[in-house]
């Protein structure tokens, strides 16, 4: 990771915003100052604004700038650092340090992308304006990759205590959850993990987490047990591999209860309420149902999720807006880091062609591929891959899957290689 500290990153982001956007401080103040769009200064080149610096958004921004150096590519992200949720269960289990998952945006900026560390407050699609905490920013094309939000309200009693129960399916929430796990090592007891019905971010993620938390208890000799309450009849992905690991490796450290829906939470009494009765807990990691980030609903692109114009990643409601990552609702793609990364590459190429003068009808569809590795202990993993194709006659996306449910060290090695190669492609080599 680059040796820039947080203060330097903040200064660099502010300087780049002011200097790179229009080339001078005065021009930048004009551009970002909240004023009617008719008064915004004219630009001599196209501008693409990307909202969200995760797997999808960062990939779009960097790849597009590499393909179209003459275009202005602006990446808006409130956090100064990126943390990978894929592979994060290794951090929770104590196998890897947090630094293994964290990268800065230095190389993205060095490529010429303008990094704006601000929050997006609103988007005026009719005027092609993004309003951030710093003002307004005009765009020619907009890429939305803001990630997910939690539906705490779906579990009675959860919203009131959400600050006490970090979920760990958004970047950096894992730090608080890891501290709670460290304290749990000293007390032991019941560690309740709840898995909702899909769709949610990373379908196999909770099942991997269950295995790795059980590994943590077993390897540390903690007198406790992981109690998995699954609303689904079996693991949603790689079920034979996960169930074999639960039975073979963690019989004394993990209980798996399928078809168990949460009906409420009593945090004061430390009880998870289910249709089958109350379950006491010492520590709870309750994964609520999920939806697209709030900005998607705010700008009228969807309710729970946003739809795309199949087979492309264009919004169903706006041909200048692309939807990348976990926010889409009408595709068969899993909400995974790999899908976000591959679709980010596809969107970058698509926008590049449009900037080059091609009409939408002239650009053939590209569909993503996916691979997902899941660790079941510190040295072994299983995996699934998906390939997608567009059936023009049926007007639908077809999927083909391959799975390896046999846990092995070779799969673990492949998982590390996969992650490190993608991270390097997104952020450059570690310093």
C-alpha positions in Angstrom: 0.0 0.0 0.0 1.2 3.5 -0.7 2.8 5.4 2.2 0.5 8.3 1.9 -1.3 8.9 5.2 -4.9 10.0 5.6 -4.1 13.7 5.9 -2.0 13.6 2.7 -4.7 11.8 0.9 -7.2 14.4 1.9 -4.9 17.2 0.8 -4.2 15.3 -2.4 -7.9 14.8 -3.1 -8.6 18.5 -2.5 -5.8 19.6 -4.7 -6.7 17.3 -7.5 -10.3 18.4 -7.4 -9.3 22.0 -7.7 -6.4 21.7 -10.1 -7.4 18.8 -12.4 -11.1 19.4 -13.0 -10.6 22.6 -15.0 -7.0 23.5 -14.6 -7.2 26.4 -12.2 -8.5 27.2 -8.7 -10.8 29.9 -10.0 -12.3 27.6 -12.6 -12.7 24.8 -10.1 -14.6 27.1 -7.8 -16.9 28.1 -10.6 -17.5 24.4 -11.5 -18.3 23.2 -8.0 -20.1 26.3 -6.7 -23.8 25.6 -6.4 -25.3 27.7 -9.2 -27.8 27.2 -12.1 -26.4 24.8 -14.7 -26.6 27.4 -17.4 -23.9 29.4 -15.6 -21.5 26.4 -15.4 -18.4 27.1 -17.6 -18.2 25.2 -20.9 -15.8 22.2 -21.0 -13.7 21.3 -24.0 -13.8 17.5 -23.3 -16.4 15.0 -22.2 -16.7 14.2 -18.5 -17.7 10.9 -17.0 -18.6 11.0 -13.3 -18.4 7.7 -11.3 -20.2 7.5 -8.0 -18.7 4.9 -5.6 -15.0 3.8 -5.3 -15.6 0.1 -4.7 -14.8 -2.9 -7.0 -17.0 -1.7 -9.8 -16.7 2.1 -9.7 -12.9 2.1 -9.3 -12.5 -0.3 -12.2 -14.7 1.8 -14.5 -12.8 5.0 -13.6 -9.3 3.6 -14.0 -10.0 1.6 -17.2 -11.9 4.4 -18.9 -9.2 6.9 -18.2 -6.6 4.5 -19.6 -8.7 4.0 -22.7 -9.7 7.6 -23.2 -6.9 9.8 -21.7 -8.6 12.9 -23.2 -11.8 12.5 -21.2 -12.3 13.8 -17.7 -13.0 11.0 -15.4 -14.2 11.9 -11.9 -14.5 9.4 -9.1 -16.6 10.4 -6.1 -16.1 8.4 -3.0 -16.5 9.6 0.7 -13.8 7.3 2.1 -10.1 8.0 1.5 -9.3 4.3 1.4 -10.7 1.1 -0.2 -11.3 -2.1 1.7 -12.2 -5.3 0.0 -15.2 -7.2 1.3 -14.2 -10.3 -0.7 -11.5 -12.1 1.4 -12.6 -10.2 4.5 -13.6 -13.3 6.4 -9.9 -14.1 6.6 -9.5 -10.9 8.6 -12.5 -11.7 10.9 -11.0 -15.2 11.6 -7.6 -13.7 12.4 -5.9 -15.3 9.4 -4.9 -12.0 7.7 -4.4 -8.5 9.0 -6.6 -5.6 7.9 -3.8 -4.2 5.7 -4.2 -7.2 3.5 -7.5 -5.9 2.3 -6.9 -2.1 2.2 -5.6 0.0 -0.7 -5.4 3.7 -1.4 -6.3 5.5 -4.7 -2.9 6.9 -5.4 -2.3 4.9 -8.6 -5.9 5.6 -9.8 -5.1 9.3 -9.4 -1.7 8.9 -11.0 -3.5 7.6 -14.1 -5.4 10.9 -14.3 -8.6 10.1 -12.6 -9.9 13.1 -10.5 -10.6 11.7 -7.0 -13.3 13.7 -5.1 -13.6 12.7 -1.5 -17.2 13.8 -0.9 -20.7 12.4 -0.4 -23.2 12.6 -3.2 -26.3 14.4 -1.9 -28.5 14.4 -5.1 -28.4 13.8 -8.8 -30.4 15.9 -11.3 -30.7 13.6 -14.3 -32.7 16.2 -16.3 -29.8 18.6 -16.1 -27.0 16.0 -15.9 -25.7 17.4 -12.6 -24.4 15.6 -9.5 -24.6 17.5 -6.2 -22.0 16.6 -3.6 -21.2 18.1 -0.2 -18.9 20.5 -2.2 -21.3 21.7 -4.8 -22.5 20.7 -8.3 -20.6 18.7 -10.9 -21.8 18.3 -14.5 -21.5 15.1 -16.5 -21.9 13.7 -20.0 -22.2 10.1 -18.7 -22.8 8.9 -15.1 -21.8 5.6 -13.6 -23.6 4.6 -10.4 -21.8 2.1 -8.2 -22.8 3.1 -4.7 -23.2 -0.3 -3.2 -25.9 -1.6 -0.8 -27.9 -0.5 2.2 -29.3 -2.6 5.0 -33.0 -3.2 5.6 -32.8 -3.2 9.4 -36.5 -2.5 9.6 -37.2 -6.0 8.2 -36.3 -7.4 11.6 -38.3 -5.9 14.5 -36.1 -4.5 17.2 -33.0 -4.4 15.0 -33.0 -0.7 13.8 -32.9 0.6 17.4 -29.7 -1.2 18.2 -28.0 -1.3 14.8 -25.0 0.7 16.1 -24.3 -2.1 18.6 -24.4 -4.9 16.0 -22.0 -4.3 13.1 -23.0 -6.5 10.1 -19.7 -6.6 8.3 -21.0 -6.6 4.7 -19.8 -3.0 4.0 -16.2 -1.9 4.0 -14.6 -1.2 7.4 -17.5 -2.4 9.5 -15.3 -5.4 9.9 -13.1 -3.5 12.3 -15.8 -3.2 15.0 -16.9 -6.8 14.4 -13.4 -8.1 14.8 -13.0 -6.2 18.1 -16.2 -7.9 19.3 -14.9 -11.3 18.3 -11.7 -10.6 20.2 -13.7 -10.0 23.3 -15.8 -13.1 22.6 -12.6 -15.2 22.7 -12.3 -14.3 26.4 -15.9 -15.1 27.4 -17.1 -17.7 24.9 -20.8 -18.6 24.6 -23.2 -18.5 21.7 -22.2 -16.6 18.5 -25.4 -16.4 16.5 -25.1 -15.7 12.7 -28.3 -15.1 10.7 -28.5 -15.5 6.9 -31.5 -13.9 5.1 -33.2 -14.9 1.9 -31.6 -13.5 -1.2 -30.9 -11.2 -2.9 -28.0 -9.9 -0.7 -24.4 -9.1 -1.2 -22.2 -12.2 -1.9 -24.5 -15.2 -1.6 -21.8 -17.6 -0.3 -20.2 -15.0 2.0 -22.2 -15.8 5.2 -21.6 -19.5 4.8 -17.9 -18.9 4.5 -18.0 -16.6 7.5 -19.7 -19.4 9.5 -16.9 -21.8 8.7 -14.1 -19.3 9.4 -15.6 -18.2 12.7 -15.9 -21.8 13.7 -12.3 -22.3 12.7 -11.4 -19.3 14.8 -13.1 -20.8 17.9 -11.5 -24.2 17.3 -8.0 -23.0 16.7 -8.1 -20.7 19.7 -9.8 -23.3 22.0 -12.7 -20.9 22.8 -15.5 -22.5 24.7 -18.2 -21.4 22.4 -20.3 -22.3 19.4 -21.3 -20.6 16.1 -25.1 -21.0 15.7 -26.1 -20.5 12.1 -29.8 -19.5 11.6 -30.4 -19.7 7.8 -33.7 -18.5 6.3 -32.9 -20.7 3.3 -33.3 -24.5 3.0 -29.6 -25.0 2.4 -26.5 -22.9 1.6 -27.3 -20.8 -1.5 -24.0 -21.6 -3.2 -21.6 -24.6 -2.9 -23.9 -26.3 -0.5 -22.2 -29.7 -0.5 -18.8 -28.1 0.2 -20.0 -26.0 3.1 -22.1 -28.7 4.7 -19.2 -31.2 4.5 -16.9 -28.7 6.2 -19.5 -28.0 8.9 -19.9 -31.7 9.6 -16.3 -32.9 9.1 -14.4 -30.0 10.7 -16.6 -28.2 13.1 -19.1 -30.7 14.6 -18.3 -29.4 18.1 -18.2 -25.7 17.2 -21.0 -25.0 14.7 -24.7 -25.7 14.6 -26.5 -25.2 11.3 -30.2 -24.6 11.3 -31.8 -24.2 7.8 -35.4 -22.9 7.2 -35.1 -20.6 10.3 -36.5 -17.1 9.8 -35.9 -14.3 12.3 -39.1 -12.7 13.6 -37.5 -10.2 16.0 -34.6 -9.2 18.2 -34.6 -8.5 21.9 -31.1 -7.0 22.4 -31.7 -6.3 26.1 -32.4 -9.9 26.9 -29.9 -11.1 24.3 -32.5 -13.1 22.4 -33.0 -13.7 18.6 -36.6 -14.5 18.0 -37.5 -17.0 15.3 -40.5 -18.9 14.0 -39.2 -21.9 15.9 -38.5 -20.2 19.2 -36.0 -17.9 20.9 -32.3 -18.3 20.5 -30.0 -16.8 23.2 -26.8 -15.2 22.1 -23.6 -13.8 23.6 -22.6 -12.2 20.4 -24.8 -11.8 17.3 -23.9 -11.1 13.7 -27.3 -10.7 12.1 -27.3 -10.1 8.3 -30.4 -8.1 7.4 -32.1 -8.1 4.0 -30.4 -5.7 1.6 -31.3 -3.1 -1.0 -29.5 -0.7 -3.3 -28.0 2.4 -1.7 -30.4 5.2 -1.0 -29.3 7.4 -3.9 -30.8 4.9 -6.3 -34.3 5.5 -4.9 -33.7 9.2 -4.4 -33.1 9.8 -8.1 -35.9 7.6 -9.3 -34.0 4.7 -10.8 -35.7 1.9 -8.8 -37.2 0.9 -5.4 -35.3 -1.9 -3.8 -33.0 -2.4 -6.8 -32.5 -0.6 -10.1 -33.1 -2.3 -13.5 -30.9 -2.2 -16.5 -31.6 -2.4 -20.2 -30.7 -6.0 -20.9 -28.2 -7.1 -22.0 -26.4 -3.9 -21.2 -25.6 -2.1 -18.0 -27.5 1.0 -18.9 -30.3 2.2 -16.6 -33.7 1.2 -17.8 -34.7 4.9 -17.3 -31.7 6.9 -18.6 -29.4 6.1 -21.4 -26.7 8.3 -20.0 -26.6 6.4 -16.7 -24.8 3.1 -16.1 -25.5 0.8 -13.2 -22.5 -1.2 -11.9 -22.1 -3.7 -9.0 -24.7 -4.8 -6.4 -27.4 -2.3 -7.2 -29.0 -4.1 -10.2 -32.2 -6.1 -9.8 -33.2 -7.7 -13.1 -30.1 -9.7 -13.9 -29.1 -13.2 -12.8 -25.7 -12.1 -11.8 -24.7 -12.7 -8.1 -23.9 -9.5 -6.2 -20.2 -10.2 -6.0 -16.9 -8.3 -6.2 -15.9 -10.3 -9.3 -19.1 -9.3 -11.1 -18.6 -5.7 -10.2 -15.0 -5.8 -11.4 -15.8 -7.5 -14.7 -18.9 -5.4 -15.4 -16.8 -2.3 -14.6 -14.4 -3.3 -17.4 -17.3 -3.8 -19.7 -18.9 -0.5 -18.9 -15.5 1.3 -19.4 -15.3 -0.2 -22.9 -18.9 0.7 -23.6 -18.5 4.3 -22.6 -15.2 4.6 -24.4 -16.9 3.5 -27.6 -19.8 6.0 -27.1 -17.2 8.7 -26.5 -15.6 7.7 -29.8 -18.9 8.3 -31.6 -20.5 4.9 -31.8 -24.3 4.7 -31.4 -25.7 2.3 -28.9 -27.0 0.0 -31.7 -23.5 -0.3 -33.1 -22.0 -1.7 -29.8 -22.5 -5.5 -29.4 -23.4 -6.7 -25.9 -20.7 -8.0 -23.5 -21.7 -10.2 -20.6 -19.6 -10.8 -17.4 -18.1 -13.9 -16.0 -17.9 -14.7 -12.3 -15.7 -16.8 -10.0 -16.1 -17.0 -6.2 -13.7 -18.7 -3.8 -14.8 -19.6 -0.3 -12.5 -20.6 2.5 -13.7 -23.3 4.9 -10.5 -23.2 7.1 -7.3 -21.3 7.1 -5.7 -23.3 4.3 -8.5 -24.8 2.2 -11.2 -23.4 -0.1 -13.9 -24.3 -2.5 -15.2 -22.4 -5.6 -17.9 -21.8 -8.1 -17.7 -20.1 -11.5 -20.4 -18.7 -13.8 -20.4 -17.9 -17.5 -23.2 -15.8 -19.0 -24.5 -15.4 -22.6 -27.2 -13.4 -24.3 -29.9 -15.4 -26.1 -31.1 -12.9 -28.7 -34.1 -14.9 -29.8 -35.4 -15.5 -26.2 -34.2 -12.0 -25.1 -32.8 -13.4 -21.9 -29.5 -14.1 -20.2 -28.4 -17.7 -19.9 -26.0 -19.0 -17.2 -23.7 -21.9 -17.0 -22.0 -22.9 -13.7 -19.0 -25.0 -12.7 -18.3 -25.8 -9.1 -15.6 -27.5 -7.0 -17.0 -28.6 -3.6 -13.9 -30.5 -2.7 -11.9 -28.3 -0.3 -8.2 -28.2 -1.0 -5.0 -26.2 -0.4 -4.7 -25.7 -4.2 -8.1 -23.9 -4.2 -6.8 -21.7 -1.4 -3.7 -20.8 -3.4 -5.8 -20.0 -6.4 -8.1 -17.8 -4.3 -5.1 -15.7 -3.1 -3.8 -15.4 -6.7 -7.3 -14.4 -7.9 -7.6 -11.6 -5.3 -4.1 -10.2 -5.7 -4.3 -10.1 -9.5 -7.6 -8.2 -9.4 -6.5 -5.8 -6.7 -3.3 -5.0 -8.6 -5.3 -4.4 -11.8 -7.6 -2.0 -9.8 -5.0 -0.2 -7.7 -1.6 -1.0 -9.1 1.1 -3.0 -7.3 1.6 -2.6 -3.6 4.5 -0.3 -2.6 
